[in-house]
């Protein structure tokens, strides 16, 4: 008798989210499992970041549902959030602190954290007292990843974790991501890199203009073709809808600017 299939750790069901009159995510449905890396793949404006923001509890869905560890992230409390690691595109790091002090502080908030200095070393971040403000963009990116992972999260949402990194740094990040998934975490990564998705992902969600056009096991989806070929085959006929997605990206950007003013 075969073992029962475990329940998904992350569930996205008929998710819709609009900014002004434009839908950034349009009826998206997919799942992610513990112990696996799920890559959400798509061009800029495909709806990847908006979907993650709903899963992180930073945005409230207009309709549909999202579930993380069996809970609604919008309503979840501190105990739930302590089990979820989040890496945002803008990093969100305090600029005046050094990288080691930032990650050590975050580690102190968890019951059983990773060793912060060891984690930074594995990510290739030098153990110097330089403030975050003075680090290179790639170094800040890796510090933000360390902050997301230092608490041994059961689920990690990583929004383009290797954007702007050199090849060696990308390899360091990929090794760490594969390691936490191998230890049982559910890892969801957004990317527009075919190389990255093929290197680290067990499962892939392909988004285009806010719509999920394919999802599932990477090897099964790409049987007989490359991921790049699959992506362009599925998205080639959707050029007209992609213009709408660009409007949605602009509306979303305006919303963020209003929030900062």
Secondary structure as UniProt FT lines:
FT   STRAND          10..19
FT   TURN            20..21
FT   STRAND          22..32
FT   TURN            34..35
FT   STRAND          37..41
FT   TURN            44..45
FT   HELIX           48..55
FT   TURN            56..57
FT   STRAND          63..68
FT   TURN            69..70
FT   TURN            73..75
FT   HELIX           78..81
FT   TURN            82..83
FT   STRAND          84..87
FT   TURN            89..90
FT   TURN            95..96
FT   HELIX           99..107
FT   TURN            108..109
FT   HELIX           116..122
FT   TURN            123..124
FT   HELIX           132..134
FT   HELIX           137..149
FT   TURN            150..151
FT   STRAND          155..159
FT   TURN            161..164
FT   HELIX           167..182
FT   TURN            183..184
FT   STRAND          186..191
FT   HELIX           194..200
FT   STRAND          203..208
FT   TURN            209..210
FT   STRAND          211..217
FT   HELIX           218..221
FT   TURN            222..224
FT   HELIX           227..235
FT   HELIX           236..238
FT   HELIX           239..260
//
